[in-house]
Amino acid sequence: MPQFATRATLLSFEFLKDIGSYSEAARQLVRMTSEDSDLRSGLLLEQAAYCYLYASRSMARKYAFHLVLAGHRYSKAKQRRHSLRCYRQAYQIYENSGWSAATDHIHLTIGKHTASLQQLEESVHSMAKLLGPSKQPPVQQEMFLRDYILTLQQLNKTSPHLDLVLPIPQVNQQSIQVLLGTPIDPEKPLGTPASGISFHESRTSIARWHKLEEQILSLVNNNVTLVFKPLVCLFSSNNSSNLPVAVVGEKICVNVELWNPMNIPIHIQDLTLEVKSSDVTVEPLPLTSLTLAPDSKTEVILSTVPRSSGQVHIEGVCYQLCSSNREDLICIPGTQKFSPSPSSLAVQVIEYAPCLQIYFRNVQSTVLSQELQELRLVLKNLGSNPIRRIFLASPTPALFCLSSSAPCSPHVTEVPLPTALAPGSSYILPLWLQAPPEIGPASVELLFYYDSDNVGDTKSKLRYRLLRHTFHLTVLSSLHCSVLASRSCASSQSTPTVNLRLQVKNTSSPQDNNPVSTVIHLDHISLSSSNWKLKPSSLPHDKISLHKQEVSHSLIQAEALTPAADPNVSTNSTDTISDIDLSGGRGGPSLSQTPYHNFLLKSTAGMKVEGEDGSNYGEGALITGTTAFKGKLVVRWKASVTDKAGHTREAQGQHILSLERLDEAVAFPFIPALNPLPASPVRFFGARPNRNNEVKPGESE
C-alpha cells in the first residue's frame, strides 16, 4: 500500500524536522522513491534535498545532487516548470565547481526545458555555455552546436530585429589592430606590389622605420629642429590616443584573432566587419568561407572601403555560424562585438590625399652573394592629389641605387621625377639592388616618402605619407676574394710599382641542392685610386671560369699615376679608375659607369686612412716606409646559375676590396678566423737518433 507508506513517511518527516534530525528525514524520504510515480518521487527527492541543506552540518553537494534527481523525475512526469526550478537551484551549487559533465547536463536540460516553454532567450543563453572548452566527445559537441543553431533560428523567427551575439568563435580583444592606408588598384597590377606595413612587427623594427622617417623629415625640413612625431598607420589598444585618419577609396584593414575552443571544426561564412556610421557609405569586403580547426587560434584580416568622408566606428564582426555537418548544413547569422578602447576603432575618413602604389619588376628572390640585379621601379599615383616629390631611405643604403639620382644624405635619396605625378599616372625608372654578402636569409628595407602640393598646410590631416617595402632574399654563396699588396722588386723612385696578389674562389658547395650548378666567370678587374693605376696585365684574355670550389690565383701590378694620358685610365671625380678586361674581347661597361661606380662610391663613403702615428696620408702619398695604399680593387663577375628544374639564368655582381696598407691581406666577404688551438709543446713520434747514434723508439721531444 504505497499511499499509506507515503502518508506515514510524511508524518515521520514532520516529527524528525521538529527535533532537527534532517539527515534521518532525508534518508526516509529517499527510501520512499520508486518507479511507480515520477511525480511523487520528484516531490520526495526535492524535500530530501532541502533536508540535506538544513542539516546541522550542511551538505551542499547532496542537496544539489538530489535536486537534479528531483528535476529528472519531474521531467519524466511532464512537469517542466518544476523540473526547470530544480535544475536552476542545483546550478547555483555546481557553478564554478569544475565539474564540467554535471554543468553540461544542467545547461542542456535548462536549454531544452526553456525552449519547450518558449523562453527562447534563456534557452539560447544556457546552450551558449555548452559551446566552449569541454571534455565532451566530438559527437556530443556536434549535437550541442546543432541544438544551439536550431534554437537560435526559432528565436530569430520570433524576434527578427534582435541583435544575435554568437558565443563562438571567441575574439581576442587584446590583439585587435587597425591598419590604414592600404591602396586599391582597380587595374591589373604592374608588378610585385610594395609589401607595406605588417601587423606583426617587433619594437626593434618599428624603431628602425621611425628612425628612417626622422631622417627624411630632417632633410625635407632643411635640418630644422622640430619635435618628431612619427606618422602612425597601425593602431591598437596601446596607441589609441590619436584618432586614426583614413582616405576615401583606401582599405581599412582589421586584424582579428579568432579562437575555436571546441574539439570540433567550426565553419563560418560571409565574415565581414560590422561598421556603424550615420554619414559614411562603406563597402565591405567579405571573407566568403572560413574553417577553424578544433581548439585552435586563427588570425584573420578583414577589410572595408569607405566611399565618402566622415567618421566610422568598427564595432565587431558579422558572420554566419554553420553546423559541422556539411551534408546537412544549417547556418545562423550573428555578430561578435569588440570591446577594446573605443577611440582605437573610431576612424576619421577624409576625401582627398595622394596615394602612391609602388610595383617592382624583375625581382629575383634567390640570389648570389653580392649579385647585382636591375629592377624596374613602377610609381603609380592612385590618389586624388598630384605627388610633388618622393624620397627613398634605407638602413642599408649601400645595397641599392637609382641610376639617375645622387644621394641627398647618407641614408636618403630623392627619386627623380620629370614632373609632378598626376592622379592616375605612372612613371617607371630603373632600380639596382645588390645582394648582401652574408649567406642565408636576408632582408633589404626601403621606405618611400611622398607629399603633395599641400605639404605646407598645417591643417591638413595627412601632410605627407609613407610606403614601406621589404625584399626577402635567400643569399647563396658566390665568390670569396682576397688580395695582398706588396712592394715590387721592379719598383723605383721614378716609377713606384706594387704587386697585387689576387685569389678568387668559387665558394659554392658541391652539396648545395639549389642551385645545382653555379659557374662564375671573371669579367673585369678594376682599381679605383687617386695614386695608382693597373698596369697592362699578362692575364689571359679568354674567360676565367670557376666551378664549385675552384680557385684562381692572379698577379697584377699597379704603378704610380703619371700626368701623361693613358687610354686605359678614366678619371671620375677624385679617384682614377683603371680596368683589366677579362671578358675575352667582348668589352663591357667600365667601372666608372652606372651602377658599378654608384655602389663603389657607397662602399667608400666615410673611409679614412691613418698612419701608425695617427697622421693622415694625403693624395700624393706613395711608397715611403710604412705608408698606406689607398685604393679599391673591384672584381666584377658574371655567373650561370642552373636550378634543379634545369632552368639557367645569368647573373652579375662585383666584389670590392678596400686596400689601405701594404703587406696587409684583405678579404671579402669577411670570414671570422677560427679559435686558435691552445699552445702545447710539439711532440715528434717515432724513432730518432740520439747522441750515441742509437735509436730509441717512442722517444719524444
For each residue, the residues with C-beta under 8 A, 3 or more apart:
1: 4 5
2: 5 6 34 36 37
3: 6 7
4: 1 7 8
5: 1 2 8 9 32
6: 2 3 9 10 32 40 44
7: 3 4 10 11
8: 4 5 11 12
9: 5 6 12 13 28 29 31 32 44
10: 6 7 13 14
11: 7 8 14 15
12: 8 9 15 16 25 28
13: 9 10 16 17 25 28 29 47
14: 10 11 17 18
15: 11 12 18 19
16: 12 13 19 21 22 24 25 28
17: 13 14 20 21 22 25 51
18: 14 15
19: 15 16
20: 17 56
21: 16 17 24 25
22: 16 17 25 26 51 52 54 55 56
23: 26 27 51 52 55
24: 16 21 27 28
25: 12 13 16 17 21 22 28 29 48 51
26: 22 23 29 30 48 49 51 52 55 62 66
27: 23 24 30 31 48
28: 9 12 13 16 24 25 31 32
29: 9 13 25 26 32 33 44 45 47 48 51
30: 26 27 33 44 45 48 66
31: 9 27 28
32: 5 6 9 28 29 44
33: 29 30 40 41 44 45 73
34: 2 37 41
35: 38 41
36: 2 40
37: 2 34 40 41 77
38: 35 41 42 73 74 76 77
39: 42 43 73 74 77 79
40: 6 33 36 37 43 44
41: 33 34 35 37 38 44 45 73
42: 38 39 45 46 70 71 72 73 74 76 77 79 82 83 86
43: 39 40 46 47 70
44: 6 9 29 30 32 33 40 41 47 48
45: 29 30 33 41 42 48 49 66 67 69 70 73
46: 42 43 49 50 66 67 70 86
47: 13 29 43 44 50 51
48: 25 26 27 29 30 44 45 51 52 66
49: 26 45 46 52 53 62 63 64 65 66 67 70
50: 46 47 53 54 63
51: 17 22 23 25 26 29 47 48 54 55
52: 22 23 26 48 49 55 58 59 60 62 63 66
53: 49 50 58 59 60 63
54: 22 50 51 58
55: 22 23 26 51 52 58 59
56: 20 22
57:
58: 52 53 54 55 63
59: 52 53 55 62 63
60: 52 53 63 64 93
61: 64 65 93
62: 26 49 52 59 65 66
63: 49 50 52 53 58 59 60 66 67 93
64: 49 60 61 67 68 89 90 92 93 94
65: 49 61 62 68 69 90
66: 26 30 45 46 48 49 52 62 63 69 70
67: 45 46 49 63 64 70 71 86 87 89 90
68: 64 65 71 72 86 87 90 102 105 106
69: 45 65 66 72 73
70: 42 43 45 46 49 66 67 73 74 86
71: 42 67 68 74 75 82 83 84 85 86 87 90 109
72: 42 68 69 75 76 83
73: 33 38 39 41 42 45 69 70 76 77
74: 38 39 42 70 71 77 79 80 82 83 86
75: 71 72 78 79 80 83 109 113
76: 38 42 72 73
77: 37 38 39 42 73 74
78: 75
79: 39 42 74 75 82 83
80: 74 75 83 84 113 116 117
81: 84 85 117
82: 42 71 74 79 85 86
83: 42 71 72 74 75 79 80 86 87 109 113
84: 71 80 81 87 88 110 113 114 117
85: 71 81 82 88 89
86: 42 46 67 68 70 71 74 82 83 89 90
87: 67 68 71 83 84 90 91 106 109 110 113
88: 84 85 91 92 110
89: 64 67 85 86 92
90: 64 65 67 68 71 86 87 93 94 106
91: 87 88 94 95 103 106 107 110
92: 64 88 89 95
93: 60 61 63 64 90 97
94: 64 90 91 97 99 102 103 106
95: 91 92 103
96:
97: 93 94 102 103
98:
99: 94 102 103
100: 103 104 134 135 136
101: 104 105 135 136
102: 68 94 97 99 105 106
103: 91 94 95 97 99 100 106 107 129
104: 100 101 107 108 130 134 136
105: 68 101 102 108 109
106: 68 87 90 91 94 102 103 109 110
107: 91 103 104 110 111 126 127 129 130
108: 104 105 111 112 126 127 130 144 147
109: 71 75 83 87 105 106 112 113
110: 84 87 88 91 106 107 113 114 122 123 126
111: 107 108 114 115 123 124 126 127 130 147 148 151
112: 108 109 115 116 123 147
113: 75 80 83 84 87 109 110 116 117
114: 84 110 111 117 119 120 122 123 126
115: 111 112 118 119 120 123 151 154
116: 80 112 113
117: 80 81 84 113 114
118: 115
119: 114 115 122 123
120: 114 115 123 124 151 154 155 158 159
121: 124 125 155
122: 110 114 119 125 126
123: 110 111 112 114 115 119 120 126 127 151 155
124: 111 120 121 127 128 148 151 152 155
125: 121 122 128 129
126: 107 108 110 111 114 122 123 129 130
127: 107 108 111 123 124 130 131 144 147 148 151
128: 124 125 131 148 167
129: 103 107 125 126 132 167
130: 104 107 108 111 126 127 134 141 144 148
131: 127 128 144 145 148 167 168 261 262
132: 129 167 168 261 262
133: 261 262 295
134: 100 104 130 141 262 263
135: 100 101
136: 100 101 104 140 141 144 263
137: 140 141 263
138: 141 142 263 264 294
139: 142 143
140: 136 137 143 144
141: 130 134 136 137 138 144 145 262 263 264
142: 138 139 145 146 264 323 324 325
143: 139 140 146 147
144: 108 127 130 131 136 140 141 147 148
145: 131 141 142 148 149 262 264 323 324
146: 142 143 149 150 323 325 330
147: 108 111 112 127 143 144 150 151
148: 111 124 127 128 130 131 144 145 151 152
149: 145 146 152 153 321 322 323 330 331 332
150: 146 147 153 154 330
151: 111 115 120 123 124 127 147 148 154 155
152: 124 148 149 155 156 164 332 334
153: 149 150 156 157 330 332
154: 115 120 150 151 157 158
155: 120 121 123 124 151 152 158 159 162 164
156: 152 153 159 160 162 164 332 333
157: 153 154 160
158: 120 154 155
159: 120 155 156 162
160: 156 157
161:
162: 155 156 159
163: 335
164: 152 155 156 332 333 334 335
165: 334 335 336 337
166: 319 321 332 334 335 336
167: 128 129 131 132 170
168: 131 132 260 261 262 266 321
169: 258 259 260 261 266 268 292 336
170: 167 258 259 261 336
171: 176 256 257 258 259 316 317 336 338
172: 175 176 256 257 258 259 297
173: 176 237 338 339 340
174: 237 340
175: 172 255 256 257 299
176: 171 172 173 236 237 254 255 256 338 340 344 345
177: 199 234 235 236 254 255
178: 234 235 236 244 252 253 254 314 344 345 347
179: 182 197 199 233 234 235 252 253 254 255
180: 233 234 235 244 245 246 247 250 252 253 347
181: 196 197 233 246 247 250 355 465
182: 179 196 250 251 253 303
183: 250 251 355 356 357 382
184: 249 250 251 305 382
185: 189 193 357 380 382
186:
187:
188:
189: 185 192 193 359
190: 359 361 378 380 426
191: 359 360 361 363 376 378
192: 189 359 360 361 363
193: 185 189 196 357 358 359
194: 357 358 359 360 448 467 468 469
195: 198 468 469 470
196: 181 182 193 467 468 469
197: 179 181 201 233 234 468
198: 195 201
199: 177 179 234 255 299 301
200:
201: 197 198 205 206 209 234
202: 205 206
203: 206 207
204: 207 208
205: 201 202 208 209
206: 201 202 203 209 210
207: 203 204 210 211
208: 204 205 211 212 395 445
209: 201 205 206 212 213 445 447 468
210: 206 207 213 214 230
211: 207 208 214 215 395
212: 208 209 215 216 393 394 395 411 445 447
213: 209 210 216 217 230 231 393 447 449 466
214: 210 211 217 218 228 230
215: 211 212 218 219 393 409 411 412
216: 212 213 219 220 391 393 412 447 449
217: 213 214 220 221 226 228 449
218: 214 215 221 223
219: 215 216 222 223 391 408 409 412
220: 216 217 391 449 451 464
221: 217 218 224 226
222: 219
223: 218 219
224: 221
225:
226: 217 221
227:
228: 214 217
229:
230: 210 213 214
231: 213 462 464 465 466
232: 235 239 242 244
233: 179 180 181 197 466
234: 177 178 179 180 197 199 201
235: 177 178 179 180 232 239 240 242 244 344
236: 176 177 178 239 240 340 344
237: 173 174 176 240 340 341 344
238:
239: 232 235 236 242 344
240: 235 236 237 340 341 343 344
241: 343
242: 232 235 239
243: 343 346 347 348
244: 178 180 232 235 344 346 347 348
245: 180 347 348 349 350 461 462
246: 180 181 250 252 306 347 348 349 350
247: 180 181 250 349 350 351 352 353 355 383 462
248: 306 307 308 309 349 350 351 352
249: 184 305 306 307 355 382
250: 180 181 182 183 184 246 247 305 306 355
251: 182 183 184 285 303 304 305
252: 178 179 180 246 273 303 304 305 306 312 314 347
253: 178 179 180 182 301 302 303
254: 176 177 178 179 273 301 302 303 314
255: 175 176 177 179 199 299 300 301
256: 171 172 175 176 299 300 301 302 317
257: 171 172 175 297 298 299 300
258: 169 170 171 172 292 297 298 299 300
259: 169 170 171 172 296 297 298
260: 168 169 265 266 292 293 294 295 296 297 298
261: 131 132 133 168 169 170 295
262: 131 132 133 134 141 145 168 266 294 295
263: 134 136 137 138 141 294 295
264: 138 141 142 145 294 324
265: 260 291 292 293 294 324
266: 168 169 260 262 291 292 321 322 324
267: 289 290 291 321 322 323 324 326 329
268: 169 271 287 289 290 291 292 319 320 321 322
269: 288 289 290 319 320 322 331
270: 286 287 288 318 319 320 333
271: 268 286 287 290 300 302 317 318 319
272: 284 285 286 287 302 304 317 318 319
273: 252 254 284 302 303 304 314 316 317 318
274: 314 315 316 317 318 335
275: 282 284 304 312 313 314 315
276: 312 313 315
277: 280 282 310 311 312 313
278: 310
279: 308 310 311
280: 277 306 307 308 309 310 311 312 349
281: 306 307 308
282: 275 277 304 305 306 307 312
283: 304 305 306 307
284: 272 273 275 304
285: 251 272 302 303 304 305
286: 270 271 272
287: 268 270 271 272 290 300 302
288: 269 270
289: 267 268 269
290: 267 268 269 271 287 298 300
291: 265 266 267 268
292: 169 258 260 265 266 268 296 298
293: 260 265 296 298
294: 138 260 262 263 264 265
295: 133 260 261 262 263
296: 259 260 292 293
297: 172 257 258 259 260
298: 257 258 259 260 290 292 293
299: 175 199 255 256 257 258
300: 255 256 257 258 271 287 290
301: 199 253 254 255 256
302: 253 254 256 271 272 273 285 287 317
303: 182 251 252 253 254 273 285
304: 251 252 272 273 275 282 283 284 285 314
305: 184 249 250 251 252 282 283 285
306: 246 248 249 250 252 280 281 282 283 309 310 312 347 349
307: 248 249 280 281 282 283
308: 248 279 280 281 349 351
309: 248 280 306 349 350 351
310: 277 278 279 280 306 349
311: 277 279 280 346 347 348 349
312: 252 275 276 277 280 282 306 346 347 349
313: 275 276 277 342 345 346 347
314: 178 252 254 273 274 275 304 338 345 346 347
315: 274 275 276 337 338 345
316: 171 273 274 335 336 337 338
317: 171 256 271 272 273 274 302 335 336 338
318: 270 271 272 273 274 333 334 335
319: 166 268 269 270 271 272 333 334 335 336
320: 268 269 270 331 332 333 334
321: 149 166 168 266 267 268 331 332 333 334
322: 149 266 267 268 269 329 330 331
323: 142 145 146 149 267 328 329 330 331
324: 142 145 264 265 266 267
325: 142 146 328 329
326: 267 329
327:
328: 323 325
329: 267 322 323 325 326
330: 146 149 150 153 322 323
331: 149 269 320 321 322 323
332: 149 152 153 156 164 166 320 321
333: 156 164 270 318 319 320 321
334: 152 164 165 166 318 319 320 321
335: 163 164 165 166 274 316 317 318 319
336: 165 166 169 170 171 316 317 319
337: 165 315 316
338: 171 173 176 314 315 316 317 345
339: 173
340: 173 174 176 236 237 240 344 345
341: 237 240 344 345
342: 313 345 346
343: 240 241 243 346
344: 176 178 235 236 237 239 240 244 340 341
345: 176 178 313 314 315 338 340 341 342
346: 243 244 311 312 313 314 342 343
347: 178 180 243 244 245 246 252 306 311 312 313 314
348: 243 244 245 246 311 461
349: 245 246 247 248 280 306 308 309 310 311 312
350: 245 246 247 248 309 353 461 462
351: 247 248 308 309 384
352: 247 248 383 384 385
353: 247 350 383 384 385 452 461 462 465
354: 381 383 384 385 386 387 423 450 451 452 465
355: 181 183 247 249 250 381 382 383 384 465
356: 183 379 380 381 382 383 387 390 421 448 450 465 467
357: 183 185 193 194 380 381 382 467
358: 193 194 377 378 379 380 448 467 469
359: 189 190 191 192 193 194 377 378 380
360: 191 192 194 363 375 376 377 378 431 469
361: 190 191 192 375 376 378
362: 373 374 375 376
363: 191 192 360 373 375 471
364: 367 371 373 649 651
365: 471 472 473 474
366: 473 474 476 514 515
367: 364 371 373 435 473 474 475 476 651
368: 371 435 475 476 477 478 518 639 641 651 653
369: 435 436 437 438 439 475 476 477 478 479 653 669
370: 434 435 437 478 479 653 654 655 669
371: 364 367 368 434 435 478 639 651 652 653
372: 432 433 434 595 599 652 653 654
373: 362 363 364 367 432 433 434 435 651
374: 362 430 431 432 595
375: 360 361 362 363 430 431 432 433
376: 191 360 361 362 428 429 430 431
377: 358 359 360 402 415 428 429 430 431
378: 190 191 358 359 360 361 426 427 428
379: 356 358 387 390 415 417 421 426 427 428 429
380: 185 190 356 357 358 359 425 426 427
381: 354 355 356 357 386 387 421 422 423 424 425 426
382: 183 184 185 249 355 356 357 423 424
383: 247 352 353 354 355 356 387 423
384: 351 352 353 354 355 423
385: 352 353 354 423 452 453 454
386: 354 381 420 421 422 423 452 453
387: 354 356 379 381 383 390 417 420 421 450 451 452
388: 420 450 451 452 453 455
389: 414 415 417 450 451
390: 356 379 387 414 415 417 421 448 449 450
391: 216 219 220 408 412 413 414 415 448 449 450
392: 402 412 413 414 415 446 447 448 449
393: 212 213 215 216 397 411 412 413 446 447 449
394: 212 397 399 400 411 444 445 446 447
395: 208 211 212 411 445
396: 399 400 436 444 445
397: 393 394 400 407 410 411 413 602
398: 434 599 602 603 605
399: 394 396 433 434 435 436 444
400: 394 396 397 431 432 433 434 444 446
401: 413 431 432 594 595 598 599 602
402: 377 392 405 413 415 416 429 430 431 432
403: 429 430 432 594 595 598
404: 416 429
405: 402 413 414 415 416
406: 413
407: 397 410 412 413 602
408: 219 391 412 413 414
409: 215 219 412
410: 397 407 605
411: 212 215 393 394 395 397
412: 215 216 219 391 392 393 407 408 409
413: 391 392 393 397 401 402 405 406 407 408
414: 389 390 391 392 405 408
415: 377 379 389 390 391 392 402 405 429 448
416: 402 404 405 429
417: 379 387 389 390 420 421 427
418: 427
419: 422
420: 386 387 388 417 453
421: 356 379 381 386 387 390 417 425 426 427
422: 381 386 419 425
423: 354 381 382 383 384 385 386
424: 381 382
425: 380 381 421 422
426: 190 378 379 380 381 421
427: 378 379 380 417 418 421
428: 376 377 378 379
429: 376 377 379 402 403 404 415 416
430: 374 375 376 377 402 403
431: 360 374 375 376 377 400 401 402
432: 372 373 374 375 400 401 402 403 594 595 598 599
433: 372 373 375 399 400 444 471
434: 370 371 372 373 398 399 400 599 653
435: 367 368 369 370 371 373 399 442 473 475 653
436: 369 396 399 442 444 473 475
437: 369 370 475 668 669 670
438: 369 442 475 669
439: 369 475 476 477
440: 474 475
441: 472 473 474 475
442: 435 436 438 472 473 474 475
443: 470 471 472 473
444: 394 396 399 400 433 436 470 471 473
445: 208 209 212 394 395 396 468 469 470 471
446: 392 393 394 400 468 469 470 471
447: 209 212 213 216 392 393 394 466 467 468
448: 194 356 358 390 391 392 415 466 467 468 469
449: 213 216 217 220 390 391 392 393 464 465 466
450: 354 356 387 388 389 390 391 464 465 466 467
451: 220 354 387 388 389 455 463 464 465
452: 353 354 385 386 387 388 455
453: 385 386 388 420
454: 385 457 460 463
455: 388 451 452 463 464
456:
457: 454 460 463
458: 463
459:
460: 454 457 463
461: 245 348 350 353
462: 231 245 247 350 353 465
463: 451 454 455 457 458 460
464: 220 231 449 450 451 455
465: 181 231 353 354 355 356 449 450 451 462
466: 213 231 233 447 448 449 450
467: 194 196 356 357 358 447 448 450
468: 194 195 196 197 209 445 446 447 448
469: 194 195 196 358 360 445 446 448
470: 195 443 444 445 446
471: 363 365 433 443 444 445 446
472: 365 441 442 443
473: 365 366 367 435 436 441 442 443 444
474: 365 366 367 440 441 442
475: 367 368 369 435 436 437 438 439 440 441 442
476: 366 367 368 369 439 508 512 514 515 518
477: 368 369 439 480 507 508 509 512
478: 368 369 370 371 506 507 508 518 520 637 639 653
479: 369 370 504 505 506 507 520 546 635 637 653 655
480: 477 504 505 507 667 668 669 671
481: 502 503 504 505 635 655 657 667 668
482: 502 503 657 665 666 667 668
483: 500 501 502 503 633 657 659 665 666 667
484: 500 501 663 664 665 666
485: 498 499 500 558 629 659 661 662 663 664
486: 498 499 501 662 663
487: 491 497 498 499 623 662 663
488: 491 497 498 499 557
489:
490: 497 557
491: 487 488 495 496 497 498 623
492: 495 496 497
493: 496
494:
495: 491 492 559 560
496: 491 492 493 559 560 622 623
497: 487 488 490 491 492 535 557 558 559 560
498: 485 486 487 488 491 532 557 558 559 623 629 662
499: 485 486 487 488 555 556 557
500: 483 484 485 555 556 557 558 633 659
501: 483 484 486 553 554 555
502: 481 482 483 525 553 554 555 556 633 635
503: 481 482 483 551 552 553 554
504: 479 480 481 522 546 551 552 554 635
505: 479 480 481 546 549 550 551 552
506: 478 479 518 519 520 546 547 548 549 550 551
507: 477 478 479 480 549
508: 476 477 478 512 515 518 548 549
509: 477 512 548 549
510: 548 549
511:
512: 476 477 508 509 515 516 518 548
513: 516 644
514: 366 476 643 644
515: 366 476 508 512 518 641 642 643 644
516: 512 513 642 643 644
517: 548 640 641 642
518: 368 476 478 506 508 512 515 548 639 640 641 642
519: 506 545 546 547 639 640
520: 478 479 506 545 546 637 638 639
521: 543 544 545 546 637 638 639 640
522: 504 525 543 544 546 552 582 635 636 637
523: 582 583 588 636 637 638 652
524: 579 580 581 582 583 588 591 634 635 636
525: 502 522 534 537 539 554 556 579 580 582 633 634 635 636
526: 534 577 578 579 580 590 591 633 634 636
527: 532 533 534 558 577 578 631 632 633 634
528: 575 576 577 591 600 604 631 632 634
529: 532 533 558 561 575 576 630 631 632
530: 561 574 575 576 619 630
531: 560 561 619 620 621 622 630 631
532: 498 527 529 558 559 560 561 629 631
533: 527 529 558 559 561 566 568 569 576 578
534: 525 526 527 537 556 557 558 568 578 579 580
535: 497 556 557 558 559
536: 568 580
537: 525 534 554 556 557 580
538:
539: 525 544 554 556 580 582
540: 544 582
541: 581 582 584 585
542: 584
543: 521 522 582 583 584
544: 521 522 539 540 552 582
545: 519 520 521
546: 479 504 505 506 519 520 521 522 550 551 552
547: 506 519 550
548: 506 508 509 510 512 517 518
549: 505 506 507 508 509 510
550: 505 506 546 547
551: 503 504 505 506 546
552: 503 504 505 522 544 546
553: 501 502 503
554: 501 502 503 504 525 537 539
555: 499 500 501 502
556: 499 500 502 525 534 535 537 539 580
557: 488 490 497 498 499 500 534 535 537
558: 485 497 498 500 527 529 532 533 534 535 631
559: 495 496 497 498 532 533 535
560: 495 496 497 531 532 622
561: 529 530 531 532 533 569 576
562: 566
563:
564:
565: 569
566: 533 562 569 578
567:
568: 533 534 536 578 579
569: 533 561 565 566 576 577 578
570: 576 577 578 590 592
571: 575 576 577
572: 575 576 577 592 597
573:
574: 530
575: 528 529 530 571 572 632
576: 528 529 530 533 561 569 570 571 572
577: 526 527 528 569 570 571 572 590 591 592 597
578: 526 527 533 534 566 568 569 570
579: 524 525 526 534 568 590 591
580: 524 525 526 534 536 537 539 556
581: 524 541 585 587 588
582: 522 523 524 525 539 540 541 543 544
583: 523 524 543 586 587 588
584: 541 542 543
585: 541 581
586: 583
587: 581 583
588: 523 524 581 583
589: 593 596
590: 526 570 577 579 593 596
591: 524 526 528 577 579 596 597 600 634 636
592: 570 572 577 596 597
593: 589 590 596 597
594: 401 403 432 597 598
595: 372 374 401 403 432 598 599
596: 589 590 591 592 593 599 600 634 636 654
597: 572 577 591 592 593 594 600 601
598: 401 403 432 594 595 601 602
599: 372 398 401 432 434 595 596 602 603 654 656
600: 528 591 596 597 603 604 632 634 656
601: 597 598 604 605
602: 397 398 401 407 598 599 605
603: 398 599 600 632 656 658
604: 528 600 601 607 632 658
605: 398 410 601 602
606:
607: 604 658
608: 616
609: 616 617 628 630 660 661
610: 614 615 616 617 628
611: 614 615 616 617 626 627 628
612: 626
613:
614: 610 611
615: 610 611
616: 608 609 610 611
617: 609 610 611 621 627 628 630
618: 621
619: 530 531
620: 531
621: 531 617 618 624 627 628 630
622: 496 531 560 627
623: 487 491 496 498 627 662
624: 621 627
625:
626: 611 612 661 662
627: 611 617 621 622 623 624 662
628: 609 610 611 617 621 660 661 662
629: 485 498 532 659 660 661 662
630: 529 530 531 609 617 621 659 660
631: 527 528 529 531 532 558 659
632: 527 528 529 575 600 603 604 656 657 658 659
633: 483 500 502 525 526 527 656 657 659
634: 524 525 526 527 528 591 596 600 654 655 656 657
635: 479 481 502 504 522 524 525 654 655 657
636: 522 523 524 525 526 591 596 652 653 654
637: 478 479 520 521 522 523 652 653 654 655
638: 520 521 523 650 651 652
639: 368 371 478 518 519 520 521 650 651 652 653
640: 517 518 519 521 648 649 650 651
641: 368 515 517 518 648 649 650 651
642: 515 516 517 518 646 647 648
643: 514 515 516 646 647
644: 513 514 515 516
645:
646: 642 643
647: 642 643
648: 640 641 642
649: 364 640 641
650: 638 639 640 641
651: 364 367 368 371 373 638 639 640 641
652: 371 372 523 636 637 638 639
653: 368 369 370 371 372 434 435 478 479 636 637 639
654: 370 372 596 599 634 635 636 637
655: 370 479 481 634 635 637 668 669
656: 599 600 603 632 633 634 668
657: 481 482 483 632 633 634 635 666 667 668
658: 603 604 607 632 666
659: 483 485 500 629 630 631 632 633 666
660: 609 628 629 630 664 666
661: 485 609 626 628 629 664
662: 485 486 487 498 623 626 627 628 629
663: 484 485 486 487
664: 484 485 660 661
665: 482 483 484
666: 482 483 484 657 658 659 660
667: 480 481 482 483 657 670 671
668: 437 480 481 482 655 656 657
669: 369 370 437 438 480 655
670: 437 667
671: 480 667
672:
673: 676
674:
675:
676: 673
677: 680
678:
679:
680: 677
681:
682: 701
683: 700 701
684: 688 700 701
685: 698 700
686: 697
687: 695 696 697 699
688: 684 695 696 699 701
689: 693 694 695
690: 693 694 695 696 699
691:
692:
693: 689 690
694: 689 690
695: 687 688 689 690
696: 687 688 690 699
697: 686 687
698: 685
699: 687 688 690 696
700: 683 684 685
701: 682 683 684 688
